[in-house]
Amino acid sequence: EISACLVGSEMCIRDRLESSQTEMILMLGSVTTDWILSDQQKSDLEHGQVKINEQVIAVVIPSLTDIIAEPELKRHAWDIIRPLAPNGEVHRQQATL
């Protein structure tokens, strides 16, 4: 069902986002943002975030390919993602032996 939707257009994705309980979507790289975000939304990007609609926020970070090619982008991506954690802290599961 999803693959058929992807072949259609970005409007199918937008329809799904509006009809679901989705609150946030993580977008990696310009290909994804070019496909889903409008030109206005791309210009409204602030600190890697923009509203897609009243209930959904897009979080945009560089693609993994870009991060591998330019390792300094890892810090930029982390600066965008880190505040999304509760209290802005990283939570790690305790390892059990």
NORTA-V261241 format. One record per residue. N is the residue number from 1. RES is the residue in three letters. D_FIRST is the distance of its C-alpha to the first C-alpha in whole Angstrom. Layout:
N_RES_D_FIRST + N_RES_D_FIRST
//
This chain:
1_GLU_0 + 2_ILE_4 + 3_SER_6 + 4_ALA_5 + 5_CYS_6 + 6_LEU_9 + 7_VAL_10 + 8_GLY_11 + 9_SER_13 + 10_GLU_14 + 11_MET_15 + 12_CYS_11 + 13_ILE_12 + 14_ARG_15 + 15_ASP_14 + 16_ARG_12 + 17_LEU_15 + 18_GLU_17 + 19_SER_15 + 20_SER_15 + 21_GLN_18 + 22_THR_18 + 23_GLU_21 + 24_MET_21 + 25_ILE_19 + 26_LEU_21 + 27_MET_21 + 28_LEU_22 + 29_GLY_24 + 30_SER_25 + 31_VAL_22 + 32_THR_19 + 33_THR_22 + 34_ASP_23 + 35_TRP_19 + 36_ILE_18 + 37_LEU_22 + 38_SER_24 + 39_ASP_28 + 40_GLN_29 + 41_GLN_27 + 42_LYS_28 + 43_SER_32 + 44_ASP_31 + 45_LEU_30 + 46_GLU_33 + 47_HIS_33 + 48_GLY_30 + 49_GLN_28 + 50_VAL_27 + 51_LYS_26 + 52_ILE_22 + 53_ASN_23 + 54_GLU_25 + 55_GLN_23 + 56_VAL_22 + 57_ILE_24 + 58_ALA_23 + 59_VAL_25 + 60_VAL_25 + 61_ILE_27 + 62_PRO_28 + 63_SER_25 + 64_LEU_26 + 65_THR_27 + 66_ASP_30 + 67_ILE_31 + 68_ILE_32 + 69_ALA_34 + 70_GLU_35 + 71_PRO_36 + 72_GLU_37 + 73_LEU_34 + 74_LYS_33 + 75_ARG_36 + 76_HIS_34 + 77_ALA_31 + 78_TRP_33 + 79_ASP_34 + 80_ILE_31 + 81_ILE_30 + 82_ARG_33 + 83_PRO_33 + 84_LEU_30 + 85_ALA_31 + 86_PRO_33 + 87_ASN_37 + 88_GLY_36 + 89_GLU_37 + 90_VAL_35 + 91_HIS_34 + 92_ARG_34 + 93_GLN_34 + 94_GLN_37 + 95_ALA_38 + 96_THR_39 + 97_LEU_41
//
